[in-house]
Amino acid sequence: MDKEKTKQLHKAVQPFAKSNKAKSVFQIINTIVPLIALWVFAYMIADTTIWGAIGVSVVASFFVVRTFIIFHDCTHGSFFKNKKANAIVGTIAGVLTMFGYSKWRIEHLLHHSSSSNLDHRGVGDIWMMTVEEYTEASKWKRLGYRLYRSPLVMFGFGPIYLVLVANRKNRKGAKTKEKINTYLINALLVVGYGIVIYFMGVSAFLAVTGVSMYIAGALGVWLFYIQHTFEDSYFEANGEWSYVKAAVEGSSYYKLPAVLQWLTGNIGFHHVHHLAPRIPNYELEHAHDQTPPLQHATTITLKLSIESLKYKLYDTENYNFITFKQLPKDLRKTSAKPILPIKKVI
């Protein structure tokens, strides 16, 4: 993709990068209000039928995901035109989803500025090693990487670590304002959940809030993982890296059934979002449909997304993900350098 086409594509989506106050307010009403209503109902029936409460909590988890999308848009300044309105709504949504607004905003913006850049990985990304890095790593680092990339750890323990540990601490080098926001959200969570536990009990809390937050966390990790990990995903060293190519070729179009698309706040149009982060979630589909070049982005279906779990390492020679089984046998258990030349990227 040459510079002129890149410029034209970026320009083509700009008309959609405008928030609509009425649509944003309506989204709060059809997302956060139902979420709170579902939680209240689940707690009300918890004493009578704990399984019924869990069932309602499962439904609530999808509204947690939609609430996170509102939070996510606020961090990009795309949900409202007013910066303060984004900060207030984003902080409230952060409490509901257990994310720190200021902290995550900075980390996520760094993710956008370096997505698919092999020389600038590590902030807001899922750990990904190249074939060369893996073959040169120690056996303990390889083991750690294999465990990290296993579905049990990534989608089983990952959400717990994300919500209870990673989201609760400040990043290194955080400024005072960012730290205060993190402390505020942590304090509100401790007080709020403390009151819930005091009146409703630990069992009800785990069955309602615990279940919904855990499932929502797993869904969130899944969505982030699958939209950057597919066979022909784009990754490039810094000198050759392109922001637009990273967006269109390094992010997928996750084509979901209409109901799931709505429940996940249109985040399936991830390639559009990475190209123009200021487009609010409710305009992503329109931007995709009315911008023909975007319709050529890699399309991932539910079936293909499950198959993508097998991809573990990025092959910088062939520009694609491979499985551990595709790694030459003589490179799987030793830390010897690869036989085939693989360009240095780090």
Secondary structure, 3 states (H helix, E strand, C coil): CCHHHHHHHHHHCHHHCCCCHHHHHHHHHHHHHHHHHHHHHHHHHCCCCHHHHHHHHHHHHHHHHHHHHHHHHHHCCCCCCCHHHHHHHHHHHHHHHCCCHHHHHHHHHHHHHHCCECCCCCCCCCCCEEHHHHHHCCHHHHHHHHHHCCHHHHHHHHHHHHHHCHHHCCCCCCCHHHHHHHHHHHHHHHHHHHHHHHHHCHHHHHHHHHHHHHHHHHHHHHHHHHCCCCCCCCCECCCCCCHHHHHHHHCCEECCCHHHHHHCCCCCEHHHHHHCCCCCHHHHHHHHHCCHHHHHCCEECHHHHHHHHHCCEEECCCCEEECCCCCCHHHHCCCCCCCCCCCCCC
